[in-house]
Amino acid sequence: MTTAGTLPLPAAMSLQGRRVLVTGAANGIGRATAIVLAQLGAEVIVNDLAPLGGVRADVERLQANCIEAPGDLTTDGFIASLFAGDRIHAVAHCAGIISAKPWKEDPDWIARFHRTMDVNTRVPLTLAAAAIEHMAPLGGGSVVLVGSVAGRTGGTFDTTPPDYVASKGAVHALVKLLARQGVRKGVLVNAVAPGPVLTAMTSNVARTSDRLPMGRLGQPEELAWPIAFLCSPAASYLAGAILDVNGGTFIG
């Protein structure tokens, strides 16, 4: 008799023999995503500006191969270098920034706005476009971007920074554009839109978690599994979708 502990992984969820690039992989949602992808059998390429030794150890502990690709995604030419080697089957773009400082009190507000749009909007556009170009002649693939409930609603709290809201709303629009460009080439572009998630980047909102429908912030793993699903063959008929993973913060 097959027990729950010995059930084989369904083929539609297996990432055996697939190589997945995860950005923002050193911490938070990116790190959790790299670990989940490894559990599903993927070879994981991890990218971040922060040290990657910790996530690499986590992935290799699961007997999965892990390749470190440290570097700045905003640097000219770096994104192209990520696709210059062996085939990449999927991309999980989890890197992003948010400032905790109220924008009206920030003397560097204009520079901050441009920086946020550069990291949170230009980078995913450039990365996804490069991924489509790389994957299309190799049989296709998957690209998963990370939006935000803020891009749906204008922000969970009154203090949500407007530069962050604008950048994530733009990501949601780009998902639709990129999906149309990729789908006929066999590349499926989708996204998840998290609600507040407990990471180092959002620690400043933890004190307001009792105002959320579930009374808590999400955990990085609760985003990692939907992201991994979108990287898998099980999501073979999804293109241009934005999965709302927010614990009931937004129901649209």
C-alpha positions in Angstrom: 0.0 0.0 0.0 1.2 3.5 -0.8 1.2 5.8 2.1 1.0 9.6 2.1 4.7 9.7 2.9 5.7 7.7 -0.1 3.4 9.1 -2.8 5.5 10.0 -5.9 5.6 13.6 -7.0 3.0 14.0 -9.9 4.7 14.6 -13.2 2.9 17.9 -13.7 4.5 19.3 -10.5 8.0 17.8 -11.1 10.8 20.1 -12.0 13.4 17.3 -12.5 15.8 18.2 -15.2 14.8 21.8 -15.2 16.9 24.8 -14.4 15.2 27.8 -12.7 16.7 31.2 -12.1 15.6 32.9 -8.8 16.3 36.5 -8.2 16.3 38.1 -4.7 17.2 34.6 -3.5 19.3 35.5 -0.4 16.3 36.2 1.8 12.5 36.3 2.1 10.2 35.1 -0.7 13.2 34.5 -3.0 15.0 32.2 -0.6 11.8 30.3 0.2 11.1 30.0 -3.5 14.5 28.5 -4.2 14.0 25.9 -1.5 10.6 24.9 -2.8 11.9 24.6 -6.3 14.6 22.4 -5.0 12.0 20.2 -3.3 10.4 19.8 -6.6 13.6 18.6 -8.2 14.8 21.8 -10.0 18.4 22.9 -10.4 18.4 26.4 -9.0 20.4 29.4 -10.1 20.3 32.0 -7.3 20.9 35.7 -7.7 21.1 38.5 -5.2 23.3 41.4 -4.1 23.4 39.9 -0.6 25.5 36.8 0.2 24.1 33.6 -1.2 25.9 31.0 0.9 22.9 30.4 3.1 20.4 29.7 0.4 22.9 27.6 -1.4 23.3 25.4 1.7 19.6 25.1 2.1 19.2 24.0 -1.5 22.1 21.6 -1.5 20.7 20.1 1.8 17.8 18.9 -0.4 20.3 17.1 -2.8 19.6 19.7 -5.5 22.2 21.5 -7.5 22.6 25.2 -6.8 24.6 27.8 -8.8 25.4 31.2 -7.4 25.0 34.1 -9.8 25.6 37.2 -7.6 25.2 40.6 -9.2 23.2 43.7 -9.7 20.2 43.3 -12.0 20.3 47.1 -12.8 23.8 47.0 -14.2 24.0 47.2 -18.0 24.7 43.8 -19.5 24.3 41.7 -16.3 20.8 40.3 -17.2 22.1 39.3 -20.6 24.9 37.4 -19.0 22.5 35.3 -16.9 21.1 33.8 -20.1 24.4 33.4 -21.9 25.1 29.9 -20.6 23.0 26.7 -20.5 19.3 26.6 -21.0 17.1 28.2 -18.3 13.6 26.7 -18.2 12.0 29.1 -15.8 12.6 32.4 -14.0 11.1 33.4 -10.6 11.8 37.1 -10.3 11.5 37.9 -6.6 13.9 40.8 -6.2 12.4 44.2 -5.3 12.7 47.1 -2.9 10.5 49.2 -0.7 11.3 52.2 1.5 10.0 52.5 5.0 10.5 56.2 5.2 7.4 58.4 4.6 7.8 59.9 1.1 7.0 63.4 2.2 9.8 63.3 4.8 12.4 62.0 2.4 14.7 64.7 1.1 15.8 62.3 -1.7 12.3 61.6 -2.8 12.8 62.2 -6.5 15.9 60.0 -6.6 14.1 57.4 -4.6 11.2 57.3 -6.9 13.4 56.7 -9.9 15.4 54.0 -8.0 12.2 52.2 -7.1 10.9 52.3 -10.6 14.2 51.1 -11.9 14.5 48.1 -9.6 10.8 47.2 -9.4 9.6 47.9 -13.0 12.5 48.3 -15.5 14.3 45.2 -14.2 11.4 42.8 -14.4 10.6 44.1 -17.9 14.2 43.7 -19.1 14.6 40.3 -17.3 11.4 38.9 -18.7 12.1 40.1 -22.2 15.6 38.5 -22.1 14.0 35.3 -20.8 11.5 35.2 -23.6 14.2 35.7 -26.2 16.4 32.9 -24.5 13.6 30.4 -24.0 11.6 30.7 -27.3 14.0 28.9 -29.6 14.7 26.3 -27.0 11.1 25.0 -26.6 9.6 27.6 -24.3 9.5 28.2 -20.6 8.0 30.1 -17.8 8.5 33.6 -16.2 7.0 34.5 -12.9 7.0 38.1 -11.7 6.1 39.4 -8.2 3.6 42.2 -8.1 1.8 43.2 -4.9 -1.7 43.8 -3.5 -0.6 47.4 -3.5 -0.7 47.3 -7.3 -4.3 46.1 -7.0 -5.6 48.5 -4.3 -3.2 51.4 -3.9 -1.8 49.9 -0.7 -2.9 47.8 2.2 -2.2 50.6 4.7 -2.3 54.4 4.4 1.5 54.4 4.8 2.2 52.3 1.7 4.8 54.3 -0.2 3.4 55.7 -3.5 6.6 54.9 -5.4 6.1 51.2 -4.4 2.4 51.3 -5.4 3.3 52.8 -8.8 6.0 50.3 -9.5 3.9 47.3 -8.7 0.9 48.5 -10.6 3.2 48.9 -13.6 4.4 45.3 -13.1 0.8 44.1 -13.3 0.3 45.9 -16.6 3.6 44.5 -17.9 2.6 40.9 -17.1 -0.3 41.3 -19.6 2.0 42.8 -22.3 4.8 40.3 -21.8 2.3 37.4 -21.7 0.9 38.4 -25.1 4.5 38.6 -26.5 5.6 35.3 -25.0 2.6 33.0 -25.3 2.9 32.4 -29.1 6.6 31.6 -28.5 5.8 29.0 -25.9 6.9 31.2 -23.0 4.2 31.7 -20.3 4.5 34.9 -18.3 2.5 35.1 -15.0 2.7 36.7 -11.6 1.8 36.5 -8.0 0.5 39.5 -6.1 1.4 39.1 -2.4 -0.3 40.8 0.5 1.9 41.8 3.4 4.5 39.0 4.0 6.8 38.7 6.9 10.3 39.4 5.5 13.1 41.8 6.5 11.8 44.2 3.9 8.4 44.4 5.5 9.2 44.1 9.2 8.0 47.7 9.7 4.4 46.6 9.1 4.4 43.6 11.4 2.9 45.6 14.2 -0.2 46.3 12.2 -0.9 42.6 11.3 -3.9 42.5 13.6 -5.7 44.7 11.0 -5.4 42.0 8.3 -8.3 39.6 7.7 -6.3 36.6 9.0 -4.8 38.6 11.8 -1.3 37.9 10.6 1.2 38.5 7.8 1.9 35.8 5.3 5.0 33.6 5.4 7.5 33.5 2.6 6.7 29.9 2.0 3.1 30.7 1.3 4.2 32.7 -1.7 6.9 30.3 -2.7 4.5 27.4 -3.5 2.3 29.5 -5.9 5.4 30.8 -7.6 6.8 27.2 -8.0 3.4 26.1 -9.3 3.6 28.8 -12.0 7.1 27.4 -12.9 5.8 23.9 -13.3 4.1 22.0 -16.1 0.9 22.1 -14.0 0.5 25.7 -15.1 0.7 25.0 -18.8 -2.5 26.8 -19.7 -1.9 30.0 -17.7 -0.6 33.1 -19.4 -1.0 36.7 -18.2 -2.5 35.5 -14.8 -1.8 37.4 -11.6 -2.5 35.1 -8.6 -3.7 37.0 -5.5 -2.0 35.5 -2.5 -2.9 37.9 0.2 -4.9 36.1 3.0 -8.1 37.9 2.0 -6.7 41.4 2.0 -8.0 41.9 -1.5 -10.8 39.9 -3.1 -11.4 41.2 -6.6 
